[in-house]
Amino acid sequence: MPNATYNVRINKNIREEADVLYRSMGLTLSSAINLFLTQSVIQGKLPINEVIAEPSYANFTTQDSKH
């Protein structure tokens, strides 16, 4: 299957922490994102059972997308 490139803005601290986390699991950040997106498609939803935000991350905002 051909790959596509997609640019996304990510909080610098989250990106760095996620990179360390996934590298400890033997994954690149790119492969972890691919796994997340693949599971989203397979499950037809976010592949997350429960979200507990740390206080430092609780201030993230999301934008509604009406697509």
N, CA, C and O of each residue as an XYZ file, in Angstrom:
268
protein
N       0.854     -1.171      0.000
C       0.000      0.000      0.000
C       0.902      1.237      0.000
O       1.840      1.312      0.794
N       0.634      2.193     -0.868
C       1.477      3.384     -0.917
C       1.287      4.260      0.329
O       0.211      4.302      0.926
N       2.353      4.947      0.695
C       2.301      5.849      1.843
C       1.925      7.252      1.399
O       2.161      7.635      0.253
N       1.346      8.005      2.301
C       1.018      9.408      2.070
C       1.674     10.218      3.189
O       1.840      9.730      4.307
N       2.039     11.439      2.881
C       2.620     12.324      3.878
C       1.539     13.275      4.359
O       0.764     13.812      3.567
N       1.498     13.476      5.684
C       0.500     14.350      6.277
C       1.203     15.183      7.351
O       1.870     14.630      8.225
N       1.060     16.479      7.290
C       1.651     17.365      8.297
C       0.616     17.688      9.350
O      -0.536     17.986      9.035
N       1.036     17.627     10.615
C       0.124     17.887     11.720
C       0.865     18.673     12.807
O       2.053     18.453     13.046
N       0.159     19.577     13.450
C       0.749     20.336     14.553
C       0.532     19.552     15.848
O      -0.584     19.146     16.170
N       1.619     19.355     16.572
C       1.582     18.611     17.830
C       2.314     19.436     18.888
O       3.364     20.013     18.607
N       1.769     19.493     20.092
C       2.444     20.150     21.197
C       3.846     19.570     21.324
O       4.011     18.351     21.363
N       4.851     20.426     21.388
C       6.248     19.982     21.404
C       6.540     19.028     22.557
O       7.207     18.011     22.364
N       6.050     19.343     23.750
C       6.316     18.479     24.909
C       5.649     17.112     24.758
O       6.249     16.086     25.078
N       4.424     17.101     24.276
C       3.722     15.834     24.060
C       4.460     15.000     23.017
O       4.634     13.793     23.185
N       4.888     15.651     21.944
C       5.602     14.943     20.890
C       6.875     14.299     21.427
O       7.162     13.139     21.132
N       7.635     15.054     22.216
C       8.884     14.526     22.772
C       8.623     13.373     23.726
O       9.322     12.361     23.679
N       7.619     13.514     24.594
C       7.286     12.444     25.535
C       6.771     11.207     24.810
O       7.125     10.082     25.164
N       5.942     11.414     23.802
C       5.414     10.286     23.028
C       6.539      9.581     22.283
O       6.554      8.353     22.196
N       7.473     10.345     21.749
C       8.602      9.764     21.026
C       9.419      8.859     21.949
O       9.785      7.749     21.565
N       9.703      9.330     23.158
C      10.443      8.525     24.130
C       9.643      7.268     24.489
O      10.195      6.168     24.533
N       8.360      7.433     24.742
C       7.498      6.305     25.094
C       7.493      5.240     24.003
O       7.741      4.065     24.275
N       7.212      5.650     22.774
C       7.110      4.676     21.692
C       8.452      4.060     21.336
O       8.511      2.889     20.962
N       9.533      4.828     21.443
C      10.860      4.249     21.198
C      11.165      3.167     22.227
O      11.816      2.172     21.908
N      10.694      3.359     23.471
C      10.913      2.337     24.506
C      10.160      1.050     24.171
O      10.491     -0.021     24.679
N       9.140      1.165     23.309
C       8.364      0.004     22.865
C       8.871     -0.529     21.531
O       8.324     -1.490     20.990
N       9.927      0.102     21.001
C      10.472     -0.340     19.725
C       9.744      0.226     18.522
O       9.866     -0.306     17.418
N       8.983      1.306     18.721
C       8.221      1.906     17.630
C       8.724      3.316     17.346
O       9.217      4.006     18.238
N       8.593      3.723     16.111
C       8.807      5.126     15.786
C       7.489      5.848     16.019
O       6.437      5.218     16.122
N       7.551      7.151     16.101
C       6.322      7.925     16.263
C       5.417      7.726     15.052
O       4.196      7.643     15.185
N       6.020      7.652     13.884
C       5.249      7.428     12.660
C       4.514      6.084     12.696
O       3.341      6.008     12.332
N       5.199      5.031     13.131
C       4.548      3.717     13.182
C       3.454      3.695     14.249
O       2.432      3.034     14.067
N       3.656      4.407     15.360
C       2.627      4.471     16.404
C       1.388      5.196     15.889
O       0.263      4.780     16.168
N       1.589      6.271     15.145
C       0.457      7.002     14.570
C      -0.264      6.122     13.558
O      -1.494      6.112     13.514
N       0.481      5.390     12.749
C      -0.141      4.463     11.790
C      -0.959      3.399     12.510
O      -2.054      3.057     12.063
N      -0.444      2.870     13.619
C      -1.201      1.884     14.399
C      -2.486      2.495     14.942
O      -3.544      1.868     14.892
N      -2.397      3.713     15.460
C      -3.570      4.403     15.992
C      -4.629      4.593     14.909
O      -5.806      4.303     15.127
N      -4.211      5.079     13.744
C      -5.163      5.318     12.661
C      -5.755      4.008     12.134
O      -6.945      3.943     11.823
N      -4.934      2.977     12.035
C      -5.417      1.674     11.579
C      -6.476      1.129     12.534
O      -7.518      0.643     12.094
N      -6.217      1.207     13.830
C      -7.191      0.727     14.811
C      -8.460      1.574     14.803
O      -9.553      1.055     15.031
N      -8.324      2.868     14.545
C      -9.507      3.728     14.435
C     -10.413      3.245     13.314
O     -11.630      3.168     13.481
N      -9.819      2.921     12.173
C     -10.596      2.448     11.017
C     -11.208      1.080     11.307
O     -12.383      0.856     11.018
N     -10.428      0.171     11.871
C     -10.925     -1.176     12.178
C     -12.091     -1.124     13.163
O     -13.098     -1.808     12.981
N     -11.943     -0.299     14.217
C     -12.965     -0.239     15.261
C     -14.103      0.737     14.939
O     -15.170      0.681     15.552
N     -13.869      1.616     13.986
C     -14.884      2.605     13.642
C     -15.083      3.660     14.719
O     -16.147      4.271     14.816
N     -14.056      3.866     15.521
C     -14.109      4.844     16.608
C     -12.695      5.108     17.081
O     -11.743      4.491     16.605
N     -12.563      6.038     18.030
C     -11.255      6.241     18.643
C     -10.871      4.972     19.394
O     -11.680      4.459     20.166
N      -9.677      4.456     19.195
C      -9.292      3.210     19.866
C      -8.784      3.450     21.291
O      -7.717      2.974     21.680
N      -9.576      4.198     22.048
C      -9.215      4.543     23.420
C     -10.398      4.195     24.306
O     -11.525      4.615     24.041
N     -10.145      3.436     25.347
C     -11.222      3.065     26.257
C     -11.527      4.158     27.255
O     -12.691      4.429     27.550
N     -10.492      4.787     27.778
C     -10.683      5.797     28.801
C      -9.591      6.838     28.656
O      -8.429      6.504     28.424
N      -9.967      8.094     28.793
C      -8.987      9.165     28.690
C      -8.924      9.885     30.027
O      -9.918     10.432     30.505
N      -7.747      9.875     30.617
C      -7.522     10.602     31.855
C      -6.395     11.578     31.574
O      -5.246     11.173     31.393
N      -6.719     12.862     31.538
C      -5.728     13.880     31.221
C      -4.999     14.322     32.482
O      -5.613     14.575     33.518
N      -3.688     14.410     32.372
C      -2.898     14.994     33.434
C      -3.230     16.483     33.472
O      -3.561     17.057     32.435
N      -3.151     17.118     34.628
C      -3.486     18.541     34.711
C      -2.742     19.399     33.692
O      -3.321     20.341     33.152
N      -1.474     19.097     33.416
C      -0.713     19.915     32.478
C      -1.229     19.762     31.049
O      -0.977     20.628     30.211
N      -1.941     18.685     30.758
C      -2.453     18.456     29.416
C      -3.946     18.787     29.311
O      -4.513     18.752     28.219
N      -4.568     19.100     30.413
C      -6.010     19.319     30.429
C      -6.427     20.590     29.696
O      -7.607     20.769     29.393
N      -5.492     21.456     29.414
C      -5.827     22.723     28.776
C      -5.833     22.654     27.257
O      -6.051     23.671     26.598
N      -5.598     21.474     26.687
C      -5.645     21.356     25.232
C      -7.058     21.629     24.755
O      -8.033     21.268     25.414
N      -7.155     22.264     23.610
C      -8.466     22.519     23.031
C      -8.561     21.779     21.719
O      -7.552     21.525     21.062
N      -9.758     21.440     21.344
C      -9.987     20.799     20.066
C     -10.859     21.716     19.226
O     -11.599     22.550     19.748
N     -10.760     21.548     17.939
C     -11.598     22.326     17.036
C     -12.650     21.414     16.467
O     -12.347     20.313     16.006
N     -13.892     21.868     16.497
C     -14.962     21.098     15.881
C     -14.759     21.094     14.381
O     -14.471     22.125     13.773
N     -14.909     19.947     13.808
C     -14.815     19.822     12.358
C     -16.159     19.361     11.841
O     -16.659     18.320     12.267
N     -16.743     20.100     10.951
C     -18.078     19.753     10.431
C     -17.949     19.224      9.028
O     -18.524     19.764      8.083
N     -17.167     18.132      8.903
C     -16.964     17.501      7.586
C     -17.902     16.339      7.437
O     -17.896     15.669      6.404
